[in-house]
Amino acid sequence: MALVRVILFFIAVPALLADFPVLHITFAERAVAFTAGQLTELPRSEITTTEPHSGKRHSYSGVAVRELLLRAGAPLGEKLRGGALQLAVLVRCRDGYAVAFALAEFDDSFNDRAILLADAEDGVPLKGNAGPFRLVIPGDKRGARWARSVVSVEVVPVPASPGSRSK
């Protein structure tokens, strides 16, 4: 009977984890939590690029961060103008590491590259301190923003300097 319980535990735990939030996206008062199962249902992208730490080319697959920001209501496309250009995107990791981007870096009308929240490298799920998600930023010469173990993405206002204007 104990063996049956152990077997059932190992069958049930992965199914339960698929429904457990693994990534949080926030913008203004809106917060969206994604489970591993929900993330696999979003449009997938694949990027082959040089990993800046090793200098080796790898193929990464996952979800474009732009897609996640849109689902949280971030102003992209025609809405990205005026005061919205003073928004920053903070990506936080499990170990407390964080990196910042201008929101415009995720918009197709400002930039031709897609920043990816990868969950696999060369067809293999990310493991250890790299997973479950890693930012992949083609064109970054240094690997400092290729954050590992990503747990949240926040869109935050950048404080305006005195005397500045924004609309």
C-alpha beads as a LAMMPS data file, in Angstrom:
LAMMPS data file: protein, C-alpha beads

167 atoms
166 bonds

1 atom types
1 bond types

-500.0 500.0 xlo xhi
-500.0 500.0 ylo yhi
-500.0 500.0 zlo zhi

Masses

1 110.0

Atoms # bond

1 1 1 0.000 0.000 0.000
2 1 1 2.858 2.401 0.794
3 1 1 4.380 1.752 -2.622
4 1 1 1.059 2.608 -4.280
5 1 1 0.982 5.940 -2.388
6 1 1 4.517 6.770 -3.514
7 1 1 3.659 5.978 -7.125
8 1 1 0.488 8.083 -6.954
9 1 1 2.483 10.946 -5.424
10 1 1 4.942 10.974 -8.339
11 1 1 2.083 10.852 -10.818
12 1 1 0.060 13.615 -9.140
13 1 1 2.835 16.122 -8.342
14 1 1 3.723 17.023 -11.970
15 1 1 0.043 17.509 -12.765
16 1 1 -0.381 19.795 -9.745
17 1 1 2.719 21.792 -10.614
18 1 1 1.381 22.466 -14.118
19 1 1 -1.387 24.500 -12.420
20 1 1 0.914 26.327 -9.979
21 1 1 1.887 29.912 -10.944
22 1 1 5.513 30.029 -12.062
23 1 1 5.667 33.500 -13.615
24 1 1 4.080 36.799 -12.588
25 1 1 3.646 39.792 -14.921
26 1 1 2.512 43.142 -13.506
27 1 1 1.569 46.478 -15.050
28 1 1 -0.126 49.252 -13.075
29 1 1 -2.774 47.560 -10.928
30 1 1 -3.015 44.519 -13.179
31 1 1 -1.197 41.322 -12.259
32 1 1 -1.223 38.180 -14.356
33 1 1 0.113 34.860 -13.105
34 1 1 0.981 32.133 -15.581
35 1 1 1.222 28.455 -14.801
36 1 1 3.623 26.190 -16.658
37 1 1 0.638 24.739 -18.514
38 1 1 -0.630 28.161 -19.609
39 1 1 2.809 29.196 -20.848
40 1 1 3.011 26.151 -23.113
41 1 1 -0.284 27.224 -24.732
42 1 1 1.009 30.691 -25.726
43 1 1 2.518 31.335 -29.176
44 1 1 6.033 29.874 -29.241
45 1 1 9.127 31.358 -30.823
46 1 1 12.569 29.980 -31.571
47 1 1 15.793 31.960 -31.790
48 1 1 19.244 30.729 -32.779
49 1 1 21.902 33.099 -31.482
50 1 1 25.283 33.245 -29.807
51 1 1 25.189 32.906 -26.037
52 1 1 27.456 35.720 -24.783
53 1 1 28.953 33.839 -21.813
54 1 1 30.225 30.844 -23.786
55 1 1 30.425 32.353 -27.279
56 1 1 28.619 29.267 -28.646
57 1 1 25.530 29.253 -30.850
58 1 1 22.393 27.709 -29.414
59 1 1 18.760 27.412 -30.372
60 1 1 16.359 28.712 -27.714
61 1 1 12.594 28.268 -27.624
62 1 1 9.948 29.903 -25.485
63 1 1 7.546 32.843 -25.449
64 1 1 8.365 36.351 -26.660
65 1 1 8.343 38.697 -23.671
66 1 1 6.299 41.103 -25.815
67 1 1 3.474 38.542 -25.832
68 1 1 3.495 38.393 -22.029
69 1 1 3.551 42.184 -21.694
70 1 1 0.563 42.512 -24.032
71 1 1 -1.407 40.034 -21.921
72 1 1 -0.712 42.194 -18.857
73 1 1 -2.026 45.280 -20.683
74 1 1 1.303 47.065 -21.256
75 1 1 1.024 49.879 -23.822
76 1 1 2.747 48.555 -26.933
77 1 1 2.218 49.373 -30.599
78 1 1 0.293 52.604 -31.190
79 1 1 -0.182 53.048 -27.420
80 1 1 3.566 53.332 -26.847
81 1 1 4.067 57.092 -26.985
82 1 1 4.290 60.106 -24.650
83 1 1 4.387 59.101 -21.003
84 1 1 4.408 55.393 -21.888
85 1 1 7.949 55.907 -23.205
86 1 1 8.989 56.491 -19.596
87 1 1 8.061 52.947 -18.595
88 1 1 10.706 50.390 -17.712
89 1 1 10.523 46.608 -17.559
90 1 1 12.121 44.951 -14.543
91 1 1 12.844 41.253 -14.827
92 1 1 13.394 39.569 -11.470
93 1 1 15.040 36.225 -10.776
94 1 1 14.691 33.650 -8.022
95 1 1 18.077 34.577 -6.505
96 1 1 17.260 38.305 -6.271
97 1 1 19.066 39.300 -9.471
98 1 1 17.176 41.832 -11.592
99 1 1 17.692 43.538 -14.953
100 1 1 15.975 46.564 -16.481
101 1 1 14.899 47.432 -20.018
102 1 1 13.056 50.313 -21.624
103 1 1 9.562 49.146 -22.574
104 1 1 10.320 50.227 -26.157
105 1 1 12.905 47.408 -26.428
106 1 1 9.957 44.978 -26.623
107 1 1 8.020 46.865 -29.303
108 1 1 8.241 45.867 -32.976
109 1 1 7.988 49.484 -34.157
110 1 1 11.134 50.452 -32.182
111 1 1 13.229 47.361 -32.610
112 1 1 13.644 44.341 -34.899
113 1 1 14.789 41.833 -32.304
114 1 1 12.563 39.606 -30.215
115 1 1 13.517 39.171 -26.574
116 1 1 12.579 35.649 -25.565
117 1 1 11.613 34.094 -22.263
118 1 1 13.155 30.732 -23.077
119 1 1 12.277 27.450 -21.419
120 1 1 14.481 25.251 -23.635
121 1 1 17.974 25.319 -25.114
122 1 1 18.793 23.115 -28.107
123 1 1 15.494 21.283 -27.621
124 1 1 16.153 20.412 -23.971
125 1 1 14.221 22.041 -21.093
126 1 1 16.327 24.439 -19.022
127 1 1 17.561 22.875 -15.808
128 1 1 19.253 23.851 -12.570
129 1 1 20.002 27.512 -12.021
130 1 1 19.143 28.374 -15.638
131 1 1 15.510 27.287 -15.452
132 1 1 12.721 27.186 -15.635
133 1 1 13.008 30.425 -17.654
134 1 1 15.884 32.447 -19.037
135 1 1 15.926 35.689 -20.973
136 1 1 17.526 35.475 -24.400
137 1 1 18.481 38.850 -25.856
138 1 1 19.945 38.581 -29.362
139 1 1 22.431 41.341 -30.073
140 1 1 23.465 42.000 -26.471
141 1 1 27.257 41.747 -26.519
142 1 1 27.492 41.052 -22.807
143 1 1 25.491 38.384 -21.030
144 1 1 24.512 40.490 -18.005
145 1 1 20.862 40.824 -19.087
146 1 1 20.518 37.144 -20.058
147 1 1 18.863 36.605 -16.680
148 1 1 18.349 33.062 -15.404
149 1 1 15.619 31.601 -13.177
150 1 1 13.181 34.369 -14.094
151 1 1 10.153 34.562 -11.782
152 1 1 8.541 37.928 -12.575
153 1 1 8.325 40.748 -15.085
154 1 1 7.156 44.186 -13.896
155 1 1 6.341 47.280 -15.951
156 1 1 7.166 50.301 -13.787
157 1 1 7.303 54.067 -14.326
158 1 1 10.681 55.754 -14.386
159 1 1 10.498 58.850 -12.181
160 1 1 10.571 62.029 -14.243
161 1 1 13.288 64.538 -13.512
162 1 1 12.198 67.960 -12.217
163 1 1 11.119 70.223 -15.046
164 1 1 10.667 67.406 -17.567
165 1 1 7.485 67.078 -19.548
166 1 1 5.612 64.000 -20.698
167 1 1 2.170 63.395 -22.105

Bonds

1 1 1 2
2 1 2 3
3 1 3 4
4 1 4 5
5 1 5 6
6 1 6 7
7 1 7 8
8 1 8 9
9 1 9 10
10 1 10 11
11 1 11 12
12 1 12 13
13 1 13 14
14 1 14 15
15 1 15 16
16 1 16 17
17 1 17 18
18 1 18 19
19 1 19 20
20 1 20 21
21 1 21 22
22 1 22 23
23 1 23 24
24 1 24 25
25 1 25 26
26 1 26 27
27 1 27 28
28 1 28 29
29 1 29 30
30 1 30 31
31 1 31 32
32 1 32 33
33 1 33 34
34 1 34 35
35 1 35 36
36 1 36 37
37 1 37 38
38 1 38 39
39 1 39 40
40 1 40 41
41 1 41 42
42 1 42 43
43 1 43 44
44 1 44 45
45 1 45 46
46 1 46 47
47 1 47 48
48 1 48 49
49 1 49 50
50 1 50 51
51 1 51 52
52 1 52 53
53 1 53 54
54 1 54 55
55 1 55 56
56 1 56 57
57 1 57 58
58 1 58 59
59 1 59 60
60 1 60 61
61 1 61 62
62 1 62 63
63 1 63 64
64 1 64 65
65 1 65 66
66 1 66 67
67 1 67 68
68 1 68 69
69 1 69 70
70 1 70 71
71 1 71 72
72 1 72 73
73 1 73 74
74 1 74 75
75 1 75 76
76 1 76 77
77 1 77 78
78 1 78 79
79 1 79 80
80 1 80 81
81 1 81 82
82 1 82 83
83 1 83 84
84 1 84 85
85 1 85 86
86 1 86 87
87 1 87 88
88 1 88 89
89 1 89 90
90 1 90 91
91 1 91 92
92 1 92 93
93 1 93 94
94 1 94 95
95 1 95 96
96 1 96 97
97 1 97 98
98 1 98 99
99 1 99 100
100 1 100 101
101 1 101 102
102 1 102 103
103 1 103 104
104 1 104 105
105 1 105 106
106 1 106 107
107 1 107 108
108 1 108 109
109 1 109 110
110 1 110 111
111 1 111 112
112 1 112 113
113 1 113 114
114 1 114 115
115 1 115 116
116 1 116 117
117 1 117 118
118 1 118 119
119 1 119 120
120 1 120 121
121 1 121 122
122 1 122 123
123 1 123 124
124 1 124 125
125 1 125 126
126 1 126 127
127 1 127 128
128 1 128 129
129 1 129 130
130 1 130 131
131 1 131 132
132 1 132 133
133 1 133 134
134 1 134 135
135 1 135 136
136 1 136 137
137 1 137 138
138 1 138 139
139 1 139 140
140 1 140 141
141 1 141 142
142 1 142 143
143 1 143 144
144 1 144 145
145 1 145 146
146 1 146 147
147 1 147 148
148 1 148 149
149 1 149 150
150 1 150 151
151 1 151 152
152 1 152 153
153 1 153 154
154 1 154 155
155 1 155 156
156 1 156 157
157 1 157 158
158 1 158 159
159 1 159 160
160 1 160 161
161 1 161 162
162 1 162 163
163 1 163 164
164 1 164 165
165 1 165 166
166 1 166 167
